Amino acid sequence: LVELARGCLAGQNGIAVESVDPAQGLLLAGVEVGFRASFSSQTLRSRLRFEAGEGRFQLVETDLALAQGDEGGVAYVPLLQSGGIWEKGLEALVQVENRLVDCLYR
């Protein structure tokens, strides 16, 4: 299942698989996804942990951070749990997860 998840993520833009351990049922990936909120384009970064066991899997998103700045220098700050940016950012991450789950069930 972990190798299948690796293949599913390999085809997605903004996903970088960082480590894979099929024996432990673990895959770690960096996610960078763009979305629109507050009348502008935003970029959200997170870490995706895929854990697989016998007959199950779990997705865990951590380290949610929003890009701030411009081409001269971008810094990532924690995504705050308020307002439209929070909701739109989560929707963008859920779309990434949905594509992974859809691929796993094909």
N, C-alpha and C positions, 0 to 999 in steps of 0.2 A: 504494500500500500504506500509506503514511503517513496519507493522508486516511481510509482505511478504519479504521486503528488509532485515529485521533482519534474517529471515530464510535463505535467499540466502547467506548472509554474514557468517552465522554460519558455513557453510561447507567449508569455504576457509581458508587455512593456512595463517598465518601472519596477520589475521584480528581480532581485539578485539573490539567488540561492547561496547561502554562506556556508552551510555545513549540512551533511546528511549522514545519519547513522541508522541504517536499516535494522541492525541487530537490536538497537534500543528503541526503535520505532519513532525516531526523532528527525525532524527537518527544521532548520532555521533559515529564514530569509529576510532580507531587507525589502521594504515596500516603499515606493514613492509614487504618489498618485496626485493628479491634478483635478481640481474641481472649481466651480464658480460659486462665490458667495460674497455678500456685501459689495455687489456691483463690480467685482474684479476676479481675476484668476488667482487661485490659491494653490499651494503645494503642501501636501501632508506626507510626513514620513513616519514609518512605524516598523516594528519588528514583528514578524509572523512566526509563531511556533506551531508546527504541525506535529501532534503526538498521535501515534497509532498503536492500537493494541488489538487483541483478538476480537474481531467483529465490531470494532469501533474506531473512531478517530475524533480528535478535538482540535479546534483552531483557537489560538490565543494571540491577541494583538496587544503589544505593550509599547512603551516609549513613544506615544503619539506626540509628534512635534510639528509645528507649523513653521514654514519658511517665512522669514521676514528679511527685507532688504532688496537689493537689486543685483544686477550682473557684477557690480564692483565688489560685492561682499554679501553673501547670504548667511544668516544665522538662523538656527532652529530654536524655537521656544516651545515650551509645553503647550499643548492644545488645552485651552480652558473649557470647563464644562458649563458654558453659557452661550446664549445667542445662536444666531443662524450659522455662524462658521462651524461651531461644534456639531450641529445637526448635519450640515452638508458634508463635513469631513467624514463623519461616521457613515453616511450614506455611500460615499465614495469607497471607503474601506470595505463595506459590506458587498459592494459590487465586485471587488477583487475576490473576496471570499466565495461569493456565489459562483463566479467563473470556475474557481478551483473545485468546488463541490459538484457543479454540473459536469465537469470533465471527469471527476472520479466515478461518477455514476453512468458514464457512457459505455 
